[in-house]
Amino acid sequence: MKKVFAFLLLLSGASIFGQAQTNTVKTTIVINNSSDLDRVGEVLSVNWASIITKYPGIDTANFKVLDATTKKEVQFQLEHKGEVAIQNLLVQVSIKAKGNAKLLIVAGKPTAMVKKTYGRYVPERYDDFAWENDKVANRMYGKALETRKDNAFGIDIWVKKTNKLVINDWYKRGDYHTDHGDGMDYYSVGLTLGAGDIAPYVKDSVYYSKNYHNWKVLDNGPLRTSFKLYYDEWDVAGKSVKVVKTIALDAGSHFNRIEADYSYSGGSELPVVIGIVKRTEPGAILMDEQHGVLGYWEPEHGVDGTTGVAVIIIPHGKVKMNTDKVHLLTHTSVKSDEPIVYYNGSAWSKGNEITNAKAWFKLLDTFNQKLKQPLTVKVQ
């Protein structure tokens, strides 16, 4: 009996020792929020090489990220940016204003991650490319739509009032213009820039490209979905121009990060506009050239509610804003092979979060401040 007890005790000790080994801290990540804003559910990039330096033996399939205070698991993603090698560790964190947080990397099998972002090529709907997170959904139009009477150019918005991913269900249902309790598509794009697309602008004319013809998914959740859209060369006032757009959407965000890389011959700058289609009825407009923020709270769309749309441009030369018969416009310029970065975003009055113009414009200001004061990271 004593031998059995001793054997069980030995097994218990081995188990405890194994657990202790599993939870041994391998690396510590210290995150600082120097801003006066609470950062809630923000996705943060941590350079993977800095982690490898501190934890060279890390098993990418067998580690966890823990909150140092609560010891609870923190959701993460290994970001590749289309490469074979890992580029960044993405984590979703909440940190109080002027506060900091500490994360621990330990060995052990992580729990299954909740997928909060998703995107895909949609061949069954005329080559759409659709993407979403737990807040918003968008799509861009592809080659197969170009020859149809219902062709459209710019960025489309699908409004949501659920944190679930809906793209696949909505395409399968084939009735996404009706709200079945989770949202709908009532946003009208047509032959415009829609909800914040970009295009060359010469002598008061928008030079639209054709729809995207090729695509590449770079990462696809659970915390960030990113992809590239490739456009064929087209004529812009006698100049042959090509563009590649790289779009990324993080969990918990109302905003896409868009990087447009134009290429053309000659060293001159190319004037471009980022536009939001304007409705016939009056809506609320915010034009803040100094801070690069263009906001629009559309007129109410009957029982469907109201959509908020916005463009926020990273300071890039002199920015001007105005309206024409079709768009609200942010004017700037680009140089060949020097990407321009901006953000576009949306919100829905029936999404139970942003319900009026004041709240929407406040969110734009807050998001812009966060862009200017990013969270800082140190790997120890």
Secondary structure, 3 states (H helix, E strand, C coil): CHHHHHHHHHHHHHHHHHHHHHCCEEEEEEEECCCCCCEEEEEEEEEHHHHHHHCCCCCCCCEEEEECCCCCECCEEEECCCCCCCCEEEEEEEECCCCEEEEEEEECCCCCCCCCCEEEEEHHHCCEEEEECCCCEEEECEHHHCCCCCCCCCEEEEEECCCCCCHHHHHHHCCCCCCCCCEECCCCCCCCCEEEEEEEEECCEECCCCCECEEEEEEECCCEEEEEEEEEEEEECCEEEEEEEEEEEECCCCEEEEEEEEECCCCCCEEEEEEEECCCCCCEEEEECCCCEEEEECCCCHHHCCEEEEEEECCCCCCEEEECCCEEEEEEEEECCECEEEEEEEEEHHHCCCCCHHHHHHHHHHHHHHHHCCCEEEEC
